[in-house]
Amino acid sequence: MSEDGTPHMKRRRFLQATSALGLAGAMSGVASATPGRNPGPKDDEMLVGIANDGEKIGKRARKIKRKLKKKYSITVDLRHSNEKLRYVALKPQEALSEKDRSKIEKRLKKFDRVKYVERNETLSSMLTPNDPQYGQQYAPQLVNADSAWDTTLGSSSVTIAVVDTGAQYDHPDLSGSYASNPGYDFADSDSDPYPDVPSDEYHGTHVSGIAGGVTDNGTGTSGISNSTLINGRALDETGRGSTSDIADAVEWAADQGADVINLSLGGGGYTSTMKNAVTYATNQGSLVVAAAGNNGTGSVSYPAAYSECLAVSALDPDESLADYSQYGSEIELAAPGTNVLATTTEARGSYEQLSGTSMATPVVSGVAGLALAQWDLNNAELRDHLKATAVDVGLSSNQQGSGRVDAANAVGTQPGSGGGDGGDGGDGGTGESTTATASGSLSSSYDYDDYSYSWSYSGPSKVVVELDGPSTADFDLYVNTGTTSNASPSNYDYASTSTNSQEVVTIDAPDDSTDLQVDVDSYSGDGSYDLTITEYQ
């Protein structure tokens, strides 16, 4: 701490003018797809991330196409582009062997402004009111939603986006929750997210009913919250969808102002495209809630494993970990996921029981909706509040995170005051925080600034490092803890490296044995930036 009581951040070394401590600055449309682009998996496409240098992404993509043709006699089609997430999908015109495809990818990675090249992977779905079938449900009761409903049933001013298969938004138990403009179909590139084959495409309808099926309407089952629902159809009738469609849907949901984005899907590995999408959504103010996965292993699937996502494991009715539920250090909350009764498409009988982390995830999203109806919270505060008010059900933190989500505690407990009895995964913080800020500028892709931050609290519960850089450049953020070594692109514990200059790194229970080391690095371009470090006790 400095003598005036403000946190202290020191410049370690620099290539440009010295930064001054001071106040930090303040921190669309649907992406275009090529006509005729098929819905569902697109494994033959390559996703190419392009660093922001002020040039339109389509112009850069055309340069890449020409260079591939001229230098390597490889012809590719531009199948899709996303200006905000700054990636393009390229498809070779000829079928290629795995060896030849790998060669193209390696060559592309060496092109100017190409930040990453990856496959367009396929992800899959992961499966006392007067509502007459409420007595057949157990999930709302298990998370004490019935007690929370004495205070609030939820609010239509809270929006939950379901990124999934299509949803039957005119279902008698959903039509009161879905917005008048119910969503967008990214799988088929049209404005109607209704299921193409309702007898097969029911997953999104079930997830919608768990999170926001209308409660106390005398019809069917009870959802957790009466929030407004929107649907980004990114999975087709087979329950599968491409990384690019899902990433575009996440970006779209954030741009619609979704308070919560529900991702009951997964199965792919780490991809920069999806990482950038959930980072974008988080920076826009959405809480992204994601399913841990259903293969029963001790590793959490992506996208749930990204630090930006709140990862959810599934419980059986007796609150034991479901045998199918994946688990690991990324788990933050648990919720009932086995034999959950909720809406399904009318072609399948209107209501059915399904099991999976897909079902546990919208329980958490619905409780988040109830909490937002009661309290004015940003997405970081909401995430902390849900964890602080969770109930310890006797599982390890790798299985339950902070505990089983609890609606009554989330609604009835003043944020920042604790009130739950969460497990080892809780942050244990007091809610107090302190902030340090700095401003600087970088002149080129060879330029960087290093900072050292001295901790204010003993045993801080969390630290958030935010970079707000120029809109026509690509600045990245690297962080080290527990060492005096400068962070850098080749030496870091944590990083945020989207294709623009808006970056955030969040670290729970950081190692405070040494000062925090922060590197602001220009991948491309130049300009001024603001760096903000917020430490929580």
PEWO-V40367 format. One record per backbone hydrogen bond with DSSP energy under -1.0 kcal/mol. NH is the residue of the N-H (numbers start at 1). CO is the residue of the C=O. Records with the same first field share a line. If there is no record, write none. Layout:
# PEWO-V40367
NH=CO ; CO
This chain:
# PEWO-V40367
2=6
5=2
10=452
12=450
34=79
37=34
45=42
46=90
47=118
48=88
49=116
50=86
51=113
52=499
60=56
61=57
62=58
63=59
64=60
65=61
66=62
67=63
68=64
69=65
70=66
71=67
72=68
73=69
74=68
77=91
79=89
80=89
81=32
82=87
86=82
87=82
88=48
89=80
90=46
91=77
93=75
101=97
102=98
103=99
104=100
105=101
106=102
107=103
108=104
109=105
110=107
111=108
114=111
115=49
116=49
118=47
120=45
121=119
123=241
124=266
125=239
126=264
133=220
134=131
136=133
137=134
142=138
143=139
144=141
145=140
148=144
149=145
150=147
151=148
152=148
158=155
160=228
161=260
162=230
163=262
164=232
167=193
169=167
171=168
174=171
175=171
177=174
178=174
179=229
184=231
185=190
186=233
187=233
190=185
200=197
201=197
202=200
206=202
207=203
208=204
209=205
210=206
211=207
212=208
213=209
214=173
223=213
224=210
225=211
226=153
227=225
228=158
229=177
230=160
231=182
232=162
233=184
234=164
235=164
236=240
239=236
241=123
243=121
246=242
247=243
248=244
249=245
250=246
251=247
252=248
253=249
254=250
255=251
256=252
257=254
258=253
259=159
260=159
261=287
262=161
263=289
265=263
266=124
267=302
275=271
276=272
277=273
278=274
279=275
280=276
281=277
282=278
283=279
284=280
285=282
286=281
287=259
289=261
290=310
291=263
292=312
296=324
301=292
302=268
305=301
306=303
309=306
310=288
312=290
313=333
315=335
316=320
319=316
322=314
325=322
326=293
327=297
328=398
331=328
332=311
333=311
334=403
335=313
337=315
338=315
340=354
342=352
344=350
348=345
349=346
350=345
352=342
354=340
356=337
359=356
360=356
361=357
364=360
365=361
366=362
367=363
368=364
369=365
370=366
371=367
372=368
373=369
375=371
382=378
383=379
384=380
385=381
386=382
387=383
388=384
389=385
390=387
391=404
399=396
400=396
401=397
402=332
403=400
404=391
405=334
407=143
410=406
411=407
412=408
413=409
417=414
420=388
421=390
423=402
425=401
426=423
434=535
436=533
438=531
440=529
442=527
447=444
449=520
450=13
451=518
452=10
453=516
454=8
461=536
462=536
463=507
464=534
465=505
466=532
467=503
468=530
469=501
474=524
476=521
477=496
478=519
479=494
480=517
488=491
491=488
493=479
494=479
496=477
503=467
505=465
507=463
509=461
516=453
517=480
518=451
519=478
520=449
521=476
522=447
523=474
524=474
527=442
529=440
530=468
531=438
532=466
533=436
534=464
535=434
536=462
537=432
